[in-house]
Amino acid sequence: ALEGFVALAPDFLSPLGGTPSDEDKARDMFAKLDAAQVAADGVATVAYLKSLKDGNGKVGAVGFCWGGGAVNQLAVHAPNL
């Protein structure tokens, strides 16, 4: 926050009850997600972050493993990223 960054970590498993503490269960749940909905949620997240009055209008995204794939899809669907 001191450097001017706003961070947000969306729980893409919320539609299925949220991310469980058991990683194996989480991996199984990712396979049940609708890829188009994940992309739409990501685009909405970018729009939300860009609209924050305390932000600077810039948005970046990072992800690891499944999240890395989600970020790649976000880059395709959110050209203003």
MDTraj code that builds the backbone (N, CA, C; nanometers):
import mdtraj as md
import numpy as np

residues = "ALA LEU GLU GLY PHE VAL ALA LEU ALA PRO ASP PHE LEU SER PRO LEU GLY GLY THR PRO SER ASP GLU ASP LYS ALA ARG ASP MET PHE ALA LYS LEU ASP ALA ALA GLN VAL ALA ALA ASP GLY VAL ALA THR VAL ALA TYR LEU LYS SER LEU LYS ASP GLY ASN GLY LYS VAL GLY ALA VAL GLY PHE CYS TRP GLY GLY GLY ALA VAL ASN GLN LEU ALA VAL HIS ALA PRO ASN LEU".split()
xyz = np.array([
    [0.0824, -0.1192, 0.0000],
    [0.0000, 0.0000, 0.0000],
    [0.0867, 0.1253, 0.0000],
    [0.2002, 0.1214, 0.0653],
    [0.2869, 0.2385, 0.0701],
    [0.3415, 0.2745, -0.0673],
    [0.3513, 0.1782, -0.1550],
    [0.4009, 0.2014, -0.2906],
    [0.2878, 0.2355, -0.3873],
    [0.1654, 0.2451, -0.3372],
    [0.0523, 0.2818, -0.4211],
    [-0.0198, 0.1656, -0.4862],
    [0.0126, 0.0446, -0.4468],
    [-0.0541, -0.0719, -0.5038],
    [-0.1804, -0.1055, -0.4255],
    [-0.2825, -0.1461, -0.4972],
    [-0.4033, -0.2017, -0.4377],
    [-0.4045, -0.3485, -0.4790],
    [-0.4236, -0.4378, -0.3849],
    [-0.4218, -0.5811, -0.4160],
    [-0.5594, -0.6423, -0.3930],
    [-0.5939, -0.7361, -0.4777],
    [-0.7206, -0.8075, -0.4656],
    [-0.6958, -0.9521, -0.5070],
    [-0.7414, -1.0442, -0.4265],
    [-0.7266, -1.1866, -0.4568],
    [-0.8658, -1.2483, -0.4649],
    [-0.9249, -1.2495, -0.5853],
    [-1.0595, -1.3057, -0.5975],
    [-1.0591, -1.4566, -0.5738],
    [-1.1635, -1.5046, -0.5101],
    [-1.1795, -1.6484, -0.4882],
    [-1.2693, -1.7014, -0.5994],
    [-1.2089, -1.7493, -0.7052],
    [-1.2865, -1.7975, -0.8192],
    [-1.3673, -1.9224, -0.7862],
    [-1.3399, -1.9846, -0.6729],
    [-1.4178, -2.1014, -0.6311],
    [-1.5392, -2.0629, -0.5468],
    [-1.5643, -1.9355, -0.5301],
    [-1.6813, -1.8913, -0.4526],
    [-1.8126, -1.9529, -0.5014],
    [-1.8349, -1.9638, -0.6337],
    [-1.9610, -2.0234, -0.6791],
    [-1.9797, -2.1684, -0.6337],
    [-1.8697, -2.2328, -0.5952],
    [-1.8761, -2.3724, -0.5520],
    [-1.8577, -2.3855, -0.4012],
    [-1.8720, -2.2755, -0.3300],
    [-1.8605, -2.2791, -0.1843],
    [-1.7323, -2.2204, -0.1291],
    [-1.6443, -2.1727, -0.2161],
    [-1.5190, -2.1133, -0.1707],
    [-1.4049, -2.2129, -0.1737],
    [-1.2851, -2.1605, -0.1632],
    [-1.1661, -2.2448, -0.1693],
    [-1.1481, -2.3227, -0.0402],
    [-1.1458, -2.4555, -0.0491],
    [-1.1265, -2.5370, 0.0711],
    [-0.9796, -2.5365, 0.1141],
    [-0.9548, -2.5724, 0.2366],
    [-0.8165, -2.5789, 0.2850],
    [-0.7428, -2.6995, 0.2266],
    [-0.8151, -2.7997, 0.1837],
    [-0.7557, -2.9196, 0.1240],
    [-0.7236, -2.8913, -0.0235],
    [-0.5949, -2.8898, -0.0578],
    [-0.5528, -2.8570, -0.1939],
    [-0.6056, -2.9554, -0.2976],
    [-0.6150, -3.0825, -0.2633],
    [-0.6670, -3.1814, -0.3581],
    [-0.8129, -3.1525, -0.3916],
    [-0.8907, -3.1165, -0.2910],
    [-1.0311, -3.0808, -0.3153],
    [-1.0393, -2.9567, -0.4034],
    [-0.9526, -2.8599, -0.3764],
    [-0.9524, -2.7374, -0.4567],
    [-0.9223, -2.7696, -0.6029],
    [-0.8232, -2.8538, -0.6276],
    [-0.7897, -2.8922, -0.7654],
    [-0.9089, -2.9581, -0.8345],
    [-0.9794, -3.0433, -0.7643],
    [-1.0979, -3.1070, -0.8219],
    [-1.2054, -3.0032, -0.8544],
    [-1.2190, -2.9036, -0.7689],
    [-1.3212, -2.8006, -0.7888],
    [-1.2901, -2.7122, -0.9095],
    [-1.1618, -2.6826, -0.9329],
    [-1.1259, -2.5984, -1.0472],
    [-1.1775, -2.6584, -1.1772],
    [-1.1754, -2.7904, -1.1883],
    [-1.2219, -2.8582, -1.3096],
    [-1.3716, -2.8390, -1.3322],
    [-1.4448, -2.8041, -1.2288],
    [-1.5899, -2.7873, -1.2388],
    [-1.6310, -2.6452, -1.2759],
    [-1.5356, -2.5532, -1.2798],
    [-1.5677, -2.4141, -1.3103],
    [-1.5972, -2.3948, -1.4583],
    [-1.6822, -2.2988, -1.4877],
    [-1.7138, -2.2595, -1.6243],
    [-1.6076, -2.1584, -1.6683],
    [-1.5267, -2.1939, -1.7676],
    [-1.4157, -2.1085, -1.8106],
    [-1.4630, -1.9710, -1.8565],
    [-1.5771, -1.9649, -1.9240],
    [-1.6294, -1.8360, -1.9697],
    [-1.6678, -1.7481, -1.8512],
    [-1.7222, -1.8090, -1.7470],
    [-1.7599, -1.7315, -1.6286],
    [-1.6362, -1.6824, -1.5540],
    [-1.5335, -1.7658, -1.5471],
    [-1.4080, -1.7246, -1.4829],
    [-1.3508, -1.6036, -1.5566],
    [-1.3501, -1.6084, -1.6900],
    [-1.2996, -1.4959, -1.7688],
    [-1.3837, -1.3713, -1.7448],
    [-1.5151, -1.3864, -1.7429],
    [-1.6035, -1.2719, -1.7188],
    [-1.5816, -1.2142, -1.5793],
    [-1.5633, -1.3002, -1.4807],
    [-1.5361, -1.2527, -1.3448],
    [-1.4030, -1.1785, -1.3392],
    [-1.3046, -1.2278, -1.4117],
    [-1.1753, -1.1599, -1.4166],
    [-1.1855, -1.0225, -1.4804],
    [-1.2589, -1.0129, -1.5903],
    [-1.2797, -0.8842, -1.6573],
    [-1.3521, -0.7877, -1.5637],
    [-1.4518, -0.8368, -1.4912],
    [-1.5240, -0.7520, -1.3953],
    [-1.4314, -0.7061, -1.2828],
    [-1.3405, -0.7927, -1.2416],
    [-1.2448, -0.7567, -1.1371],
    [-1.1526, -0.6454, -1.1852],
    [-1.1055, -0.6549, -1.3089],
    [-1.0207, -0.5493, -1.3653],
    [-1.0972, -0.4175, -1.3692],
    [-1.2214, -0.4208, -1.4150],
    [-1.3023, -0.2986, -1.4209],
    [-1.3206, -0.2386, -1.2821],
    [-1.3462, -0.3229, -1.1839],
    [-1.3619, -0.2748, -1.0463],
    [-1.2342, -0.2068, -0.9981],
    [-1.1208, -0.2716, -1.0181],
    [-0.9943, -0.2141, -0.9720],
    [-0.9639, -0.0824, -1.0420],
    [-0.9931, -0.0736, -1.1712],
    [-0.9694, 0.0506, -1.2442],
    [-1.0596, 0.1634, -1.1954],
    [-1.1732, 0.1288, -1.1373],
    [-1.2686, 0.2310, -1.0928],
    [-1.2406, 0.2847, -0.9529],
    [-1.1506, 0.2230, -0.8797],
    [-1.1255, 0.2652, -0.7418],
    [-1.0660, 0.4050, -0.7377],
    [-1.1250, 0.4910, -0.6582],
    [-1.0764, 0.6295, -0.6501],
    [-0.9374, 0.6370, -0.5875],
    [-0.9025, 0.5413, -0.5037],
    [-0.7705, 0.5414, -0.4407],
    [-0.6648, 0.4720, -0.5262],
    [-0.7050, 0.4195, -0.6391],
    [-0.6105, 0.3533, -0.7281],
    [-0.5519, 0.4529, -0.8271],
    [-0.4611, 0.4052, -0.9097],
    [-0.4008, 0.4920, -1.0112],
    [-0.4494, 0.4576, -1.1519],
    [-0.5467, 0.3674, -1.1623],
    [-0.6016, 0.3293, -1.2917],
    [-0.5259, 0.2182, -1.3618],
    [-0.4128, 0.1781, -1.3059],
    [-0.3343, 0.0702, -1.3653],
    [-0.3663, -0.0609, -1.2950],
    [-0.3708, -0.1686, -1.3723],
    [-0.3995, -0.3004, -1.3158],
    [-0.3027, -0.4012, -1.3759],
    [-0.2507, -0.4865, -1.2924],
    [-0.1679, -0.5978, -1.3356],
    [-0.2262, -0.7250, -1.2767],
    [-0.1865, -0.8370, -1.3290],
    [-0.2382, -0.9642, -1.2781],
    [-0.1271, -1.0683, -1.2782],
    [-0.1246, -1.1482, -1.1743],
    [-0.0300, -1.2592, -1.1640],
    [-0.1061, -1.3825, -1.1181],
    [-0.0566, -1.4971, -1.1529],
    [-0.1189, -1.6209, -1.1090],
    [-0.0184, -1.7337, -1.1127],
    [-0.0453, -1.8351, -1.0350],
    [0.0417, -1.9524, -1.0275],
    [-0.0431, -2.0761, -1.0516],
    [0.0068, -2.1676, -1.1287],
    [-0.0607, -2.2936, -1.1570],
    [-0.1951, -2.2650, -1.2251],
    [-0.3071, -2.3059, -1.1677],
    [-0.4376, -2.2791, -1.2289],
    [-0.4556, -2.1292, -1.2474],
    [-0.4117, -2.0513, -1.1497],
    [-0.4236, -1.9058, -1.1575],
    [-0.3431, -1.8467, -1.2724],
    [-0.2313, -1.9102, -1.3078],
    [-0.1537, -1.8641, -1.4226],
    [-0.2329, -1.8779, -1.5516],
    [-0.3031, -1.9896, -1.5654],
    [-0.3894, -2.0076, -1.6817],
    [-0.5030, -1.9071, -1.6830],
    [-0.5585, -1.8795, -1.5654],
    [-0.6671, -1.7814, -1.5554],
    [-0.6171, -1.6427, -1.5947],
    [-0.4948, -1.6088, -1.5548],
    [-0.4375, -1.4788, -1.5911],
    [-0.4130, -1.4714, -1.7416],
    [-0.3687, -1.5804, -1.8027],
    [-0.3516, -1.5811, -1.9484],
    [-0.4846, -1.5559, -2.0181],
    [-0.5902, -1.6198, -1.9714],
    [-0.7227, -1.5965, -2.0287],
    [-0.7691, -1.4534, -2.0040],
    [-0.7367, -1.4007, -1.8875],
    [-0.7727, -1.2617, -1.8571],
    [-0.7046, -1.1677, -1.9560],
    [-0.5791, -1.1924, -1.9873],
    [-0.5073, -1.1080, -2.0828],
    [-0.5746, -1.1099, -2.2200],
    [-0.6325, -1.2229, -2.2568],
    [-0.7034, -1.2338, -2.3841],
    [-0.8347, -1.1566, -2.3799],
    [-0.9054, -1.1640, -2.2675],
    [-1.0397, -1.1066, -2.2575],
    [-1.0431, -0.9636, -2.2044],
    [-0.9328, -0.9159, -2.1487],
    [-0.9276, -0.7790, -2.0942],
    [-0.8099, -0.7059, -2.1583],
    [-0.8276, -0.6577, -2.2807],
    [-0.7162, -0.5930, -2.3506],
    [-0.6657, -0.4661, -2.2812],
    [-0.7436, -0.4112, -2.1892],
    [-0.7011, -0.2909, -2.1167],
    [-0.6248, -0.3254, -1.9897],
    [-0.5870, -0.4512, -1.9753],
    [-0.5126, -0.4960, -1.8574],
    [-0.3729, -0.4380, -1.8612],
])
top = md.Topology()
chain = top.add_chain()
for i, resn in enumerate(residues, 1):
    res = top.add_residue(resn, chain, resSeq=i)
    for name in ("N", "CA", "C"):
        top.add_atom(name, md.element.get_by_symbol(name[0]), res)
traj = md.Trajectory(xyz[None], top)
